[in-house]
Amino acid sequence: MSAERQESKLIRNLSFWDLMAISVGQIIGAGIMSSTGVAIGMTGTGVVLAFLLSPVLTIISIFPIAILGATVPTTGGPYRYCSRLLGKTPGMIYLLLHITMNVGLAQYALSFASYLVSIITGLDQHIVGIVILTFFFLTNLVGTKSAAVLNKIMSVALIGGLLLFIGFGLPKADIAYVIEPSHLFAHGTFAFISTLALLSSATAGAQVVAELGGETKDAGRTIPKAMVASTFGVGIFYVLIALVAAGVLPMDQVANQPLTLVARETMPGIAFYLFVIGAALGATATTLNATLSWVTKPLLVACDDGMLPKSLGNVNKHGVPWKLLTLFYLVGFIPLAMRLDIAFITKFTTANSLLSKLFVCFALFSLASKSGDLLKRSSIKLSPAGAKGMAVLGMVVLCVLSSSLLLNLSVMVVGFLVARVVVVLIYVRTYAKNVEIENDLLVDYTSEK
């Protein structure tokens, strides 16, 4: 292409352990801290079984992204895969889902605030959420590497805090109470399936490193390895934490409540404060920080494509697309300013996330059908037929999970989702009517870095 792409200014300096820190921070904060209480409210002690199954379903649903990331690692991974393999309209619909699912920035900030007020009472949760969102926005303005280093430090603290929660709580958990059938499926089978869908956001998160292909060393091997290792590694913690969360106090007391309620019951004073500071605050903070480090990449590629105004993608001297980062800061800020409920934000963002992964499954199926030879480049050895099979399996899982969550949303909200798609279709046929997207999946814009 004749014009310099802004993504060529990105810096390739992320290692396997940088991606592990981003993945672990993304997974833990996105799920166990902000979704466990909501999940107990939906299905009772079945949250434990849901957490046991969730990593397996997550790997199925994100494996298409891992395969694509191992085959053609690139900046803004999923958007680029959809727009190049499916066309600019599906690419823009994916981009729309990407923007709206990151209303989850407000979820992470609000979850952080809910834990902070457990040790510093009297604070306004939504104001605290705005302050912490602003802090990490400013941190990420000075570069992805700085954010990754901060995430490594916070990840160590949060794992230590989670071990305290497990160590003090597991001996006090009533396992018989947890596995009682009437408690496992307290609100029926459909509610349990909806909980599985909700918790897909809890064990998901590792797929975001596919957005960082242009900034990752040996990306074809590093990205899928980090995705799988972090998902199953964190999954072990999840099951143990869920046993404590659901097995110490009655379900009606812990439903829709933060983990601090159980922590106060099981931990002595100093351990409780260490848990809140290290795990609760650390987990939600790492997710918020990690999200801001990768969230702009699909839009950056879309700006270079001409699907969005090119000036929006301007990159500063630290290699950060600061205008796009500011846009996502506002995406997180607005729900906090509107004082929206965290349970609604969680269900809304998860539904959008599941739908976005569905498009990636279609993209993998297209790659395997039209350019199967490219799979030979992948560090994940899979035939075109095998890749198609994984794509179809992912589609089935995602359709079941996303539909169960959408049925939990109001008609007005679902109508809003449909209206957004209509707006995108109009946008593509007007503003982007004459835009031609080059198939540059094999082009490495940052190889010289």
C-alpha positions in Angstrom: 0.0 0.0 0.0 1.3 3.5 -0.9 0.4 5.3 2.4 2.1 4.4 5.6 -0.1 2.5 8.0 -0.3 3.7 11.6 0.1 0.2 12.8 3.7 0.2 11.3 4.6 2.5 14.2 3.7 -0.2 16.8 6.7 -1.7 18.7 7.3 -5.4 18.8 8.4 -6.0 22.4 5.9 -8.4 24.0 7.2 -11.8 25.2 5.3 -15.0 26.3 5.3 -13.8 29.9 4.0 -10.4 28.9 1.1 -12.0 27.2 0.6 -14.4 30.1 0.4 -11.4 32.4 -2.2 -9.7 30.1 -4.2 -12.9 29.7 -4.2 -13.8 33.4 -5.2 -10.2 34.3 -7.9 -10.2 31.7 -9.4 -13.5 32.7 -9.4 -13.2 36.5 -10.7 -9.7 36.8 -13.2 -10.2 34.1 -14.7 -13.2 35.8 -14.2 -14.4 39.3 -14.4 -11.0 41.0 -17.2 -9.4 39.1 -19.4 -12.4 37.9 -19.4 -15.0 40.7 -22.0 -13.3 42.9 -24.2 -12.7 39.8 -23.8 -16.4 38.7 -24.8 -17.7 42.2 -27.9 -15.5 41.9 -28.7 -17.1 38.6 -28.1 -20.8 39.4 -27.2 -21.3 43.1 -24.3 -23.6 44.0 -24.3 -24.8 40.3 -21.8 -22.0 39.9 -19.1 -24.6 40.9 -20.1 -27.0 38.1 -20.4 -24.0 35.7 -16.9 -23.0 36.5 -15.7 -26.5 36.0 -17.2 -26.7 32.5 -16.6 -23.1 31.5 -12.8 -23.4 30.6 -13.6 -26.3 28.3 -16.4 -24.4 26.5 -14.1 -21.3 26.4 -11.3 -23.2 24.7 -13.8 -24.5 22.1 -15.1 -21.0 21.5 -11.7 -19.2 21.4 -9.8 -22.0 19.7 -10.7 -20.6 16.2 -8.9 -17.4 17.3 -5.9 -19.4 18.5 -5.7 -21.2 15.2 -5.9 -17.9 13.2 -3.4 -16.3 15.5 -1.0 -19.2 15.0 -1.5 -19.2 11.3 -1.5 -15.4 10.5 -0.6 -13.4 13.6 -1.5 -9.8 13.1 -2.5 -6.6 14.8 -6.2 -6.2 15.5 -6.5 -10.0 14.9 -10.3 -10.8 14.9 -11.3 -7.6 13.0 -8.6 -8.2 10.4 -9.6 -11.9 10.0 -13.3 -11.0 9.6 -12.8 -8.1 7.2 -10.2 -10.0 5.0 -11.9 -13.4 5.0 -15.6 -12.5 5.1 -15.7 -9.0 3.7 -16.0 -5.4 4.9 -19.6 -5.6 6.1 -19.0 -8.6 8.4 -15.8 -6.8 9.5 -17.7 -3.7 10.5 -20.4 -5.6 12.3 -17.6 -7.3 14.3 -16.1 -3.9 15.0 -19.4 -2.7 16.3 -19.7 -5.7 18.6 -16.2 -5.0 19.7 -17.0 -1.5 20.7 -20.2 -2.3 22.6 -18.8 -5.4 24.4 -16.1 -3.1 25.9 -18.8 -1.3 27.8 -17.3 -3.9 30.1 -14.6 -1.4 31.0 -17.3 0.1 33.3 -18.0 -3.3 34.7 -14.3 -3.8 35.8 -14.1 -0.3 37.2 -17.4 -0.7 39.1 -16.3 -4.1 40.4 -13.0 -2.5 41.7 -15.1 0.2 43.4 -17.4 -2.4 45.1 -14.4 -4.1 46.7 -12.7 -0.8 47.7 -15.8 0.4 49.6 -15.7 -2.9 51.6 -12.6 -1.5 53.4 -13.1 2.2 53.0 -16.8 2.8 53.7 -18.7 5.9 52.6 -17.3 6.1 49.1 -19.5 6.5 46.0 -18.8 3.4 43.9 -19.5 5.1 40.5 -17.2 8.0 41.4 -14.4 5.5 42.4 -15.0 3.6 39.2 -14.5 6.8 37.2 -11.2 7.6 39.1 -9.7 4.1 38.6 -10.7 4.1 34.9 -9.0 7.5 34.4 -5.9 6.3 36.2 -5.4 3.3 33.9 -6.3 5.3 30.8 -3.4 7.6 31.6 -1.1 4.7 32.3 -1.8 3.2 28.9 -1.2 6.5 27.1 2.5 6.0 27.7 2.7 2.5 26.0 1.6 -1.1 26.0 4.9 -2.3 27.5 4.4 -0.1 30.6 0.9 -1.5 31.0 2.2 -5.1 30.7 4.9 -4.5 33.3 2.3 -3.1 35.7 0.1 -6.1 35.0 2.9 -8.5 35.9 3.2 -6.9 39.3 -0.5 -6.8 40.0 -0.9 -10.4 38.7 1.5 -11.7 41.4 -0.5 -9.8 44.1 -3.9 -11.1 42.9 -2.8 -14.7 42.8 -1.4 -14.4 46.3 -4.8 -12.9 47.4 -6.7 -15.7 45.7 -4.6 -18.3 47.5 -5.5 -16.7 50.8 -9.2 -16.9 49.9 -8.9 -20.5 49.1 -6.6 -21.4 52.0 -8.9 -19.9 54.7 -12.2 -20.7 53.0 -11.9 -24.2 51.7 -11.8 -25.9 55.1 -15.0 -24.1 56.0 -16.9 -24.8 52.8 -19.9 -27.3 53.1 -19.3 -29.6 50.1 -22.5 -31.5 50.8 -24.5 -28.3 50.6 -22.8 -27.4 47.3 -23.5 -30.7 45.6 -27.1 -31.0 46.8 -29.1 -31.3 43.5 -31.7 -28.8 44.6 -28.9 -26.3 45.2 -26.9 -27.1 42.0 -29.8 -26.2 39.8 -31.7 -23.9 42.1 -33.5 -22.1 39.2 -33.7 -24.8 36.6 -31.7 -26.1 33.6 -32.2 -23.0 31.5 -30.8 -20.8 34.2 -27.8 -23.1 34.5 -27.2 -22.8 30.7 -27.5 -19.0 31.0 -25.0 -19.1 33.8 -22.5 -21.0 31.6 -23.0 -18.3 29.0 -22.4 -15.6 31.6 -19.3 -17.3 32.9 -17.9 -17.6 29.4 -16.8 -14.1 30.0 -15.1 -15.2 33.3 -12.9 -17.9 31.8 -12.6 -16.0 28.5 -10.2 -13.2 28.1 -7.1 -14.9 26.8 -8.2 -14.4 23.2 -7.5 -10.7 23.5 -3.8 -11.3 23.0 -4.6 -12.1 19.4 -5.1 -8.3 19.0 -1.4 -7.9 19.8 0.2 -9.9 17.0 2.0 -6.9 15.6 3.6 -6.2 19.0 4.5 -9.8 20.0 7.8 -11.7 19.5 7.4 -15.0 17.6 3.6 -14.3 17.6 2.6 -17.5 15.8 3.8 -19.7 18.6 3.5 -17.3 21.6 -0.1 -16.2 21.1 -1.8 -19.7 21.1 0.5 -21.0 23.9 -0.4 -18.1 26.1 -4.1 -18.4 25.4 -4.3 -22.1 26.3 -2.0 -22.0 29.3 -3.7 -19.0 30.9 -7.2 -20.3 30.4 -6.7 -23.7 32.0 -4.3 -22.4 34.6 -6.8 -19.8 35.9 -9.6 -22.4 35.6 -8.1 -24.4 38.4 -8.3 -21.3 40.7 -11.9 -20.7 39.6 -13.3 -24.0 40.7 -11.7 -23.8 44.2 -12.8 -20.2 44.6 -16.4 -21.1 43.6 -16.5 -23.9 46.1 -15.7 -21.3 48.8 -18.0 -18.6 47.4 -21.0 -21.0 47.2 -20.3 -23.3 50.2 -19.6 -21.1 53.2 -22.8 -19.0 53.4 -26.4 -19.7 52.3 -27.1 -19.0 48.6 -29.5 -16.2 49.3 -26.9 -14.3 51.3 -24.2 -14.4 48.6 -26.3 -14.0 45.5 -25.3 -11.0 43.5 -22.8 -10.0 46.2 -19.0 -9.5 45.9 -16.6 -12.1 47.3 -15.8 -9.9 50.3 -18.9 -11.1 52.0 -17.5 -14.7 52.2 -14.0 -13.4 52.9 -15.1 -11.6 56.0 -16.7 -14.8 57.3 -13.6 -16.9 56.7 -10.5 -14.7 57.2 -9.0 -12.9 60.1 -8.6 -9.1 59.8 -5.1 -8.8 58.3 -5.7 -11.7 55.8 -9.0 -10.1 54.8 -7.4 -6.8 54.0 -4.6 -8.5 52.1 -7.2 -10.4 50.0 -9.1 -7.2 49.2 -6.0 -5.3 48.3 -4.1 -8.1 46.5 -6.9 -10.2 44.9 -10.1 -8.2 44.7 -8.6 -4.8 43.8 -5.7 -6.4 41.9 -7.8 -8.7 39.8 -10.3 -6.0 38.7 -7.4 -3.5 38.1 -5.4 -6.0 36.0 -8.4 -6.6 33.8 -9.1 -2.9 33.4 -5.5 -2.2 32.6 -5.1 -5.2 30.3 -8.2 -4.3 28.3 -7.0 -0.7 27.7 -3.7 -2.2 26.4 -5.3 -4.1 23.5 -8.8 -2.7 22.9 -7.8 0.0 20.3 -6.1 -2.4 17.9 -9.1 -3.5 15.7 -10.2 0.2 15.2 -6.6 1.2 14.4 -6.6 -1.3 11.6 -10.0 -0.1 10.4 -8.7 3.5 10.3 -5.8 2.3 8.1 -8.3 0.5 5.9 -10.3 3.6 5.4 -13.4 2.1 7.1 -13.1 4.8 9.8 -11.5 8.3 9.5 -7.8 7.8 9.2 -7.0 10.7 11.7 -8.7 8.7 14.5 -5.8 6.2 14.3 -3.0 8.7 14.9 -0.3 7.0 17.0 1.7 9.0 19.6 5.5 8.8 20.3 4.8 5.9 22.7 3.2 3.8 20.0 -0.3 4.4 21.4 -3.3 5.3 19.2 -4.4 8.0 21.7 -7.6 9.2 20.0 -8.9 5.6 19.9 -7.9 5.0 23.5 -9.8 8.2 24.5 -12.8 6.8 22.6 -12.8 3.6 24.7 -12.3 5.7 27.8 -15.6 7.4 27.0 -17.2 4.0 26.3 -16.4 3.0 29.9 -17.1 6.4 31.4 -20.6 6.9 30.1 -22.2 3.8 31.8 -20.5 4.9 35.1 -21.8 8.4 34.7 -25.3 7.0 34.0 -24.9 4.8 37.1 -25.9 1.6 35.4 -26.2 -1.6 37.4 -23.2 -4.0 37.2 -25.4 -7.1 36.6 -27.0 -5.5 33.5 -23.6 -4.4 32.2 -22.2 -7.9 32.7 -25.0 -9.6 30.7 -24.9 -7.0 28.0 -21.2 -7.1 27.4 -21.1 -10.9 27.5 -23.8 -11.3 24.9 -21.9 -8.9 22.6 -18.6 -10.8 23.2 -20.1 -14.2 22.4 -21.6 -12.8 19.2 -18.3 -11.3 18.1 -16.6 -14.7 18.6 -19.2 -16.2 16.3 -17.9 -14.1 13.4 -14.3 -15.3 14.1 -15.6 -18.9 13.7 -17.0 -18.0 10.3 -13.7 -16.4 9.4 -11.8 -19.6 10.3 -14.2 -21.7 8.2 -13.6 -19.4 5.3 -9.9 -19.6 5.6 -10.0 -23.4 5.7 -12.3 -23.5 2.7 -10.5 -21.0 0.5 -6.9 -20.9 1.6 -6.3 -24.2 3.5 -2.7 -24.2 2.5 -2.1 -21.3 4.9 -2.8 -23.7 7.8 0.6 -25.2 7.1 2.1 -22.0 8.6 0.4 -22.6 11.9 2.2 -23.9 15.0 -1.1 -25.7 15.7 -1.0 -28.6 13.3 -4.5 -29.0 11.9 -5.9 -30.0 8.5 -8.4 -27.8 6.6 -11.1 -30.4 7.5 -10.1 -30.2 11.2 -10.2 -26.4 11.2 -13.7 -26.5 9.7 -14.8 -28.9 12.3 -13.4 -26.7 15.1 -15.1 -23.7 13.5 -18.5 -25.4 13.3 -18.2 -26.7 16.9 -17.4 -23.2 18.1 -20.4 -21.8 16.2 -22.7 -24.3 17.9 -21.4 -23.6 21.4 -21.5 -19.8 20.8 -25.1 -19.9 19.4 -26.4 -21.8 22.4 -24.6 -19.6 24.9 -25.4 -16.3 23.3 -29.1 -17.1 22.7 -29.5 -18.0 26.4 -28.1 -14.7 27.4 -30.0 -12.7 24.9 -33.3 -14.2 26.2 -32.4 -12.7 29.6 -32.2 -9.2 28.1 -35.3 -7.0 27.6 -36.9 -6.6 24.2 -35.7 -2.9 24.2 -32.1 -3.9 24.6 -32.3 -6.7 21.9 -34.0 -4.1 19.7 -31.1 -1.8 20.3 -28.6 -4.5 19.2 -30.6 -5.1 16.0 -30.8 -1.3 15.3 -27.0 -1.0 15.6 -26.5 -3.7 12.9 -28.9 -1.8 10.6 -26.9 1.4 11.2 -23.7 -0.4 10.3 -25.2 -1.7 7.1 -26.2 1.8 6.1 -22.8 3.1 7.0 -21.0 0.5 4.9 -23.2 1.3 1.9 -22.7 5.1 2.2 -19.5 6.3 3.9 -17.5 3.1 3.1 -19.2 2.3 -0.2 -16.0 2.8 -2.3 -13.5 1.5 0.2 -11.5 -1.5 -1.0 -9.8 -3.5 1.7 -6.5 -5.1 0.7 -6.0 -8.8 1.8 -2.8 -8.2 3.8 -3.0 -11.1 6.2 0.5 -12.2 5.3 2.0 -8.7 5.5 4.1 -8.0 8.6 4.0 -4.2 9.1 6.2 -4.3 12.2 8.9 -6.8 11.1 11.6 -4.1 11.2 11.0 -3.1 14.8 
